[in-house]
């Protein structure tokens, strides 16, 4: 047997395929010096401890805190990006441990700000702002703190909990470390007897999307076999995370863990449940129709869970180079105007993107946006056109945070996670629209529709059903049910069965897919993907209908960053997410896409 497609080690990756970390720190030594310096410089902020009793001191403290946190973000981002690029490097692992420890120590020292502010009434805070106009910049931050007042513990307890920050984040750290460094997947063998390498990234970015049924199913079997070997350890890790959240919500006197986790998103429980309930109920019939169409066109006797992401037209899978893809993305985003397009060009031309596949690289894709520098995007480029949608998505995050960072103070840059996926998915929808308009090829149009459906599948099916799984798990945890691997797998499989009915064969391995995503360690994050796409679907339709006025509204929303609550941001774009109408509209649009797909075969 021969081996092909050998994966690079990080040192073998060409420089132009990596991100430029010197924009954060010129050398490793500079990072080391700053890591040492910042631990001493915490006194710039702590000097105000016990003195936040007048507007002048409060303003000076918040300015010092903002400057301090900008530095913290830089050193933390640098270590995180290096570990994401190669999690197998012992130095990267060690640096992440050091950063985690330093962040916990410094975080504990900074808890006094919130604790002291919570001793004031909202009217007293309002008076401080009236006395010192400079505090207006920090209004939302101060109001957000006031909203926590009923759920805050005694100052010494808050400081103790903050000092345990490293312990509290350990379930996520253990999961990520194991996933990137310990998991070994058996290679698969193709019809020619050639051995193909197998990894988490290769499964998710290549084999799961393969037109070859045998490759797809062999890769799935290899994937599930390894997941199964780790299921008890990962169940213990995830159970620790969930039980931590449940215990914290109880200690803080929230009515439920859901109330606690939604408070940081500034989302009502109705908005949360609407996303989960409306989409599951109304989307399931459309997606079952899509599944049946896929089974028919792929000539499959049965549609297995591992077949759901197979291309509908296996012979038509346009490949593209990274250079061609970025050119197309830039063309598609011209509708957003010159200011936005200029940012996108910087992103693709100035090494904001790390695109290579190498041993130890984190799976999936993300965009890190250190304030005052520029965004950094991690993807694994596999020369498929689908990758262009993933890159467009991450560039949407980059454009959002770049504009927010240029127009807002640090504390006002990040909006609620409920909104955060809207700018990214909007870019995907604009890319699809552009590709459809520039071709007369019926097959290409059909392919683009399937890519759009891939986006909706990702956000309205994959992540939404993760959200449904989370809802179930938190309910069980609050009832005191032990969260074993069997319990987790049963709940995951049930959520999938309720959605797909009998249109998809769900084997036991499907139940293990709760092990795939890191998002479960990020609170109620998965469902927010559907909220963001709901917003972007409506906004793209507005842009297509109104043109420039809708674009201008959207750019003003991006520039607003996190200076407003999500519902207010969304209203600024022209939508109301407190009602299910926009969700129903987005689901109806998915139905229309499937209609178009069915018609294309007539």
C-alpha positions, 0 to 999 in steps of 0.5 A: 500500500502507498500513502498519499496526501501526507500531512505537513508538520507546522515547520513545513508549511509555506510562510505565505499560507500562515498568518503573520503573528509579528503584527501582535509581537515582533518576536517570542522574546517580546511576548515573554517580556510583555507577559512578565510586565503585565503581571507587574502592571496590574497595579495600574488598575488595582491602585483604585481598589476601595476608591471608586466612590467618585466619578473621577476615580471611576473614569480613571479606573475604567480607562486604566482597565481598558488599556490593561485589557488591550494588552491582555488580549494581545498576549492571550491571542498570541498564545492561543493562535500559536496553539491553534496552529500546532497543538502538538508543540509542547512549548505552545501547550506550555504557553497556553497553560501559563496564559491560563494561569496568569489570566486567572490570577489577574482576573481575580485581582480585577474583580474589585471593580465589579464588586465595588460598582455593585454596591451602588444603586443604578441611580448613583451610577447614573449620577456618576455619568452625569458628573463626568461625561467621559463615563458615557463611553462606559455607559453600557458596560456599567448598565450591564453590571447593574443588571447582574446586581441581584445575582452577585455574591459577596465581594470576597466570594466573587474574588475566590471564584475568579481566582478559580478561573483556570479550574473553571475553564479546565473542562474546555481546555482538556477537551481541546487538548485531547481533541488536537493532540491525543485523538488518532484516527485509523487511515482509510483505504480507497478502491485502489488500495491507497492509504488516505490519512485521517484526522478530525479536520480531514473528516469534517472538511473533506471526507464527510463531503466526499462524493464517494460513498465508500470513502465517506462511510469508511471515514465515518466508521474510522471517525466514530471508532475513535470517538467511541474510545473517548466517550466516557472521558469526554462525557465526564469532561462535559458533565463537569462543565454542565454541572459547574454551570448548574451549580453556579446558577443555583449559587447566584439564585437564578431561577434556572441555568438557562436564565443565567446563560441567557443573561450574558447574551441579553436575550429573553427566554422567549427569543431562545425558545422561539429559535429552537421550537419554530425551526425544529417544527417548521424546518423538519418537513423541508429538510426531510424532503431535501434528504429524500431528494438526495437519497434519490439522486445519489441512488442510495437504497438507504440514506445514512447519517454519514451521507447527509453532507454528500454532494447532491451532484457528485460529478460536479464538485468545482475545485478552486484555488485559494487565489481564485476563491478570494478573488470571487469573494471580493467581487461578491462583496462589492455590493457592500461598498468601498469601505467594507471591500477595502477591509476584505482586501486587507484580510486576504492580502496581508496574511490575516488567514492561516490556511494550511492543513498541518499536524496539530492544527485546530479543526474547523474555522474561527476568527480572532479579533484582537483589539487594535491589531487586526483579525486573524482567521483560521481555516483548513483550505482543501481546494474545494469551492465550499471552502470559499463559503467558509472563508467568506463567513470568517471574513464576515466576522473579520469585517464586523470586528474590524469596523467595531474596533475602529468605531468603538472603545474596547468594552463596546466592540463585542455584541451578544453571541445572539447577533454575532453570526449575522455578519458572517452568514450575510457574507455567505449569502452574498457570495451565493447570490453573486455566483448564481448571477454570474453563471448561466450553467444550470448545474452550477446554479444547482450546486450553489443552491446546495451550498446555500443549503449547506449554510442553512444545514450548518446553522439551522440543523447541525447547530440548532440540534446541538442547541436542542441537545443542550436544552435537554442536557441542562434540564436533566442536570437540573433534575439531578440525572447523572450525565453519562456517555450513554445518557448524552448519546441517547439524548443526542440521538433522540434529538436527531430522530425527532428532526429526521424521522424515518428519512435517515438511518441513524446508527449508534455512532450518530448519537456520539456526535455530541463529542464533535463540537467545542461549542458546548463548553461556551454556554448556550452558544450553538442555537445562536448560529440560527439566530444570526442566520435568521437576521442575515437572511432578512437583511440580504433580502432588504439589500436586494430590495432596497439597495444602498439604504439597507447596506448603509443601515447594516454598516452602521450596525457593524460599526455599533459593535457591542454598544447596544443590546442584540434586539436594539442592534437588530432593530437598527437593521430594520428587524424585530426578533422578539416575534417569530416572524423573521424565523418563519420567513427564513425557514420559508426561504429554505423551503423555496431553495429546496423547491428550486432544487427539485425543479432543476431536475424536472 
